[in-house]
Amino acid sequence: MVLGLALCFSSALRAQNMYDALNFSTNEYFGTARSMALGNAVTAIGGDLGTIGINPAGSAVASYSQLTFTPGLNISIVNSSFDNGQGNNVPSGNVRDKGFVIPNFGASIVFDTGNRKGLRSFVFAVTSNQTSQYSFYSEAYGSNNQTAKSGEMAAAAYGFAESALGNYNSFDSSNIPWDVLTAYQAGQFGSFGYDGEYAGVGEYIAADGLHYVPGRLTQASLRTKSGSKNDLVFNFGANISDRLYLGFNLGVPSGTYTYEEYFNEAAEDPANFPIIFLDGNNEVETNYRGSSNTYMYTADIDGIYAKFGAILRPVAGLRLGAAFQAPARYTISERWQYAATSTFGDSRFNGNMTSPQGNYSYQLRTPYILDLGVAYTVGSVGFVSVDYELMDYSVMRFTDLHAPDMVTDAFYDINQANRNFAGVSNSLRLGVEFKLLPSLSLRAGYSTTSCPERYWTNDRGQTVDADSYLANFDDYQSGLLRLVKSRYYDEPTRSFSFGAGYSSSDSFFIDLAFKKTTYSDSSFRPYYDYINYDEAGNQVNQSSPLITTNRSLINIVCTLGWRF
């Protein structure tokens, strides 16, 4: 599955897509060490503050008040490879990114009514549970003698007036993409022939006007992601006759997501890259050495949602749990900026440019979530728990906060893509706890979550993903093209976990957990494909490099808790 090309914001405000919606909507439960060690298969378990985010009724199971604090360490491991499409696939090894996290803290207060039947107790709780950790760092590098980032920028600028490309005001007063404006004003491409026709500084212009990459370029891609998403949960729970437990959550998610992308290319032998500049009325010949492009993006996430849950004990040892979360309403506030540089043998012609900072805010409706769970307790020995979770991503919808009227849907095409290409994700979670001693427990868990992204076959037999659908959106809307059959990508996310817990005879308890999550491979192209040629003037149409990454996330956490 290709998750996307290099992110490209234009001067127009709207640049969101289905992958943004998936990124912000996906929940990965972390919670307390106990819930994480159990694979978060806790819908029917309850009693632990880490379970409240999954099933609000979990707070009502405990007969005591409690306070928990969970510090931890996460380690993101990313393996990358660089495929130049010319039979050269270069693995880059793995890169580790470590960070201190607090996946959970919270408190609950239980009020005993004194009733033997009916409402025996009710509870108020406030918890913060982490639902996403964006830690990611990747490096990939290789060589290329057929395409160049500067060539792609030149192709993207075709037809734009050079006077507009060179005008700083064009960032706010034209429809020229910001990355193209930044690259031009940093000296990464220039005009030749007619106005609106451009060539990159990493290309050579032949006598017939065709331009091509005249030598080998060393290319390197670096990407980082950071930040997290946390749910602050205000919970109310009720214990009915020690058989039925009910709960309600008012969730207030918030977080920050930061993405930075850096791409560099350099001539292995600058002598192969001659270039002529005009210095006044004089022509100065020098050589292209290298260039770089940087994209920086930050999103602040705020939202609200409601969740309802219940746990039933129909017979001794058996627990049944269910919870439903209504779609959350997120407000996403984005900021982005571009930067570019170019260097030459004659440093007088070196260039650099940083764009203004763009900003935009919009709303996102996230999926609804259904959780079902069953658990069976074997006396005082322990229990086994199984959960199923369904998330329907097809209901995701963008809304423009700045729409001039209620009739226009500025995100109509993107929302249609969400409906057609984002589907249902299914999760299966398993957990087991075994008591070695009344005060000492061992735990283990496993979970697997299916990919919610779909692809289609159209009536011409072509495979269609969300990007190609949007590229031909008018044809699909008019009926010229039709989507016929959809399939899901078989790319699950899996995790396994284990841990231990100690509970003192007094109020103190401590839990430890180790969790490793393995994600499916994702692919990324640092620049778009464009029409390209070889030295003989033959059209090559070589694709831009393909960078494939594989990520795993390790979490090591410790929960310190007190019952009172």
Secondary structure by P-SEA (a helix, b strand, c coil): cccccccccccccccccaaaaaaaabbbbbccaaaaaacccccccccccccccccccccccccccbbbbbbbbbbbbbbbcccccccbbbbccbbbbbbbbccccbbbbbbbccccccccccccccbbbbccccbbbbbbbbccccccaaaaaaaaaccccccccccccccccccccaaaaaaaaacccccccccccccccccccccccccccccccbbbbbbbbbbccccccbbbbbbccccbbbbccbbbbbbbbbbbbbbbbbbcccccbbbbbbcccbbbbbbbccbbbbbbbbbbbbbccccccccccccccbbbbbbbbcbbbbbbbbbbcccccccccccccccccccccccccbbbbbbbbbbbbbbbbcccccbbbbbbbbbbcccbbbbbccccccccccaaaaaaaaaccbbbbbbbbbbbbbbccccbbbbcbbbbbccccccccccccccccaaaaaaaaaaaaaccccccccccccbbbbbcccbbbbbccccbbbbbbbbbbbbcbbbbbcccccccccccccccccccbbbbbbbbbbbbbccccccc
